[in-house]
Amino acid sequence: MIKLYNSPVYFIDNEVIIEDIKTPEYKGVPLDRDEAIKGTIAYSLFKAHNTSKDMKKLKLKFDAMASHDITFVGIIQTAKASGMTSFPLPYVLTNCHNSLCAVGGTINEDDHMFGLSAAKKYGGIYVPAHIAVIHQYMREAFAGCAKMILGSDSHTRYGALGTMAMGEGGGELVKQLLCDTYDINYPEVIAVYLEGKPMPGVGPQDVALAIIGAVFKNGYVKNKVMEFIGPGIASIDTDFRNGIDVMTTETACLSSIWETDDDTKRFLEIHKREDEYKRLRPQKVAYYDGMVRVDMSKIKPMIALPFHPSNVYSIEELNSNLDDILRSVEVEAKKIGGSAGEELKLTDRIIDGKLHVQQGIIAGCAGGGYTNIMEAAYILKDKSCGFDEFNMAVYPSSQAVYLDLNKKGAITDLMESGVVVKTAFCGPCFGAGDTPSHRGLSIRHTTRNFPNREGSKPGAGQMSAVALMDARSVAATAAAGGILTPATDIDYKVPEYNYDDRAYKNRIYVGFKKADPEKKLVYGPNIKDWPLMESLNENILLKVCSKILDEVTTTDELIPSGETSSYRSNPLGLAQFTLSRRDPMYVGRSSKVYELEQARVAGTLCDVEIEHVFNEIKKIDPNADFKNTEIGSVIYAKKPGDGSAREQAASCQRVIGGLANIASEYATKRYRSNLINWGMLPFLMSEAPEFEVGDYIYIGLIKDILKTDMANIKAYVIGEKKDVYSINLSIAPMTEEEKQIINAGCLINYNKNRIKAKNK
């Protein structure tokens, strides 16, 4: 079904794949690696958007950007504080996350009004709540062949439309707003060779989950570009391709790009943007750093069980081994949820040998597409979802999709079957909508099933679970009254989509190149400016405020999604939720460290514990003292940052005293970038940590260390349980700009310093 190549490959004449290259040519075709690297689609896009002369050190400028209402307020506030006067490129502000304005008083709608006022003042595009989810709107209105788009959401993926798109933390978007660049080393490019045609009943989520299951845990495509090629592409339409593409985020890749063809062209024509089409494909000879070969004809309906999209089985395999497989999920639930996890007894949902689920959801940028919902409606036509606990909701991904589904009768068919049809909203994807009951199991065609992302709160004794499936199998399960059922042998040809953009024309504010500096930003009482952050000192003293030994720590665990989204525009308010679902004591610990640092800066530090620590430091470094040693908190986690691009996972640590993370590795580039942009040091540690929460770690002459290769950093642990001892840390290579940001204390300070220097 899926084969991973163990070595680089050459792709020749659009069909020949050579593994284990040992000769300088193949059938008269020269095999020159350096030249063949230029033969990939990815290379051509990077070259067209690179502003440096060095293709190994890319400095990229994007064609457009997009943010939603969890992130755009903070990004605009940061850019404004850094000197931005207008948006220099099209910047789309959608309102698809904090759409519900019934919780938290006026908070969410205040953010929306801030976004509209910013679009008028700086020249942006404003998409009101319930009109479209961020990525569907970008597909419909902005993605086009040979473009690059940057978004402050991890699922920013438009590769199936010939656009290389990346999800990053807000700091990287701020850089583009200030006409700076996105700086990365040229990444490895992995071919995803598609062949075969999916069998009836198999949808894009099935293909995506099969790929994720094959490549996530081994890191095969981590921080690399996935380039989709091969004859199988022609067997699936662009809507299907979009559904696979958006899920590439869950492989931990950097971005994705696809070959384009007549179906791509047709998609753009339907959306009145035929001039955005270009034929993209590898050149005669292309070199890839690896290959994922996928025979789509062998993929069966799949399911990703809690608590990660890579926990993949075929539904057939699961149904044949329900008890054993579900018990393994229950063991994981105990690790994640403590006493609440112990109550998540999925095996209790096995009745007469069949798994009964509580809920089905089809939503968002992955599930809410036209074809997914049309096929789900076909499966459910003239059927009933049942009269027991099972319930189902469908969220079309945009008003344009909703309109056509309605015209074709699909909405009627769904509603008649008992499905609740709602408006465009990302809530089910991040824990802000349709949370199952305690001990409930929801099956969803959405993007993620991380712990707590469905909205449960283990710390409060509330825990439920989500499994990811394709819309077709979700509908088949609904038609069976909630008994887990794969979709098979669907004989239905989906009618062509008819795009109607009147809902957009009558509702969306399009203000690019219409900036009006006289307009005022509209603030609500919860919209706060970023607090001041100090520059890096000569030495640093870190207090360990959390130690997480889980194999992976997601951004949702670092800063919860869901109801906390109401505080996204209030840095200090949101920070009170940091690690609340993983280590509830962290905020109190880090805040006390922050108070110590504030007292040190004010010259009033008087703390018995700190005095003892500094007495020990003096034995190591006689030149260290209160004046030249910054005090901050540190989190240790094995592999932090899997998942969302939200920079709040880092900024929330920073504003309550965070100064560093220590990890064995970082799950994603974007989380490491977020740490750097908020002035936090991304340390690595190869050994298992012996230090404990409450211990201190001293690192001398940190600013000098940043001038080195940072491969060997000696640090000293001062704790109560044992004598002072040394540990070895490192920092992976950083650009000169990143080092300057760390030295300045954060991206805002770095930009302010540059403006001051220019004005001298």
PyMOL commands that set and color helices and strands:
alter all, ss='L'
color gray80, all
select helices_A, chain A and resi 33-37+41-49+72-81+107-122+134-141+159-161+170-177+204-215+231-235+238-251+262-270+274-276+296-298+315-320+322-342+346-349+364-367+370-380+399-407+410-416+427-430+458-460+471-479+502-505+555-558+562-567+571-575+586-602+608-620+648-654+669-677+702-705+736-744+747-759
alter helices_A, ss='H'
color red, helices_A
select strands_A, chain A and resi 2-4+9-12+16-19+25-26+29-30+57-60+64-67+91-94+125-127+147-151+163-167+182-185+189-195+225-229+255-258+285-288+290-295+302-304+312-314+350-351+354-355+359-362+391-394+420-421+441-445+465-469+509-510+539-548+553-554+629-637+640-642+658-663+681-684+696-699+713-718+725-729
alter strands_A, ss='S'
color yellow, strands_A
deselect
rebuild
show_as cartoon
